[in-house]
Amino acid sequence: MKILVVSDNHSDTERIVELKQRYEGEVDAMLHCGDSELPFNSKEMQNFVKVRGNCDFDSSYPEDEVINVQGTVILLTHGHLYGVKQSLDRIHYRAEEAQASIICFGHSHSLGAEIKDGRLFINPGSILLPRDRTEASYAIIEKNGEAVSVQFWDEKHREITAWSGSL
């Protein structure tokens, strides 16, 4: 399983289109964690599993999505409704409820990943407006059997090797 995770492009279409062109057909799913500020049915957002962020005004976006990719249950949300800037506790409860083993969220614009109670929590950062670092970012999750890896990439598709997390 290979998944693209992106968030917080805040109306920038160029980077979203570039990511689609680069990864569509090469990944099993493309996830957008909200704050695209684009219409739900826009051509740029087509083929993304997507959720509503606090800056998305199109009510067609769902608040959360629970999907199954090759037997792995994934919870996708923006994070603002779960207080992710303060703690992962509330989103963790939602993940338990959804029986998700991977949780993807945005909102803070800060990339990171950690495992809590056997669940992988991942924030790809912002593809436009990063916080706590200079490069914009997105993530690729790969799962082979029980082994899961996360790689972060900058907007020029160079791997980011130094980041905070507990994987």
Protein Blocks (a to p, Z undefined) as FASTA:
>chain_A
ZZdddehklopaklmmmmmmmmgopambdcdeejnlpafklmklgoiacdddfkbcbfkb
cfbdcddeehiacdddfhlmnopmmomklmmmmmmmnopabdcdehjopacdddeehiac
ddebjaklcghiabdcddddddehjbccdddddfkopacfbdcdjZZ
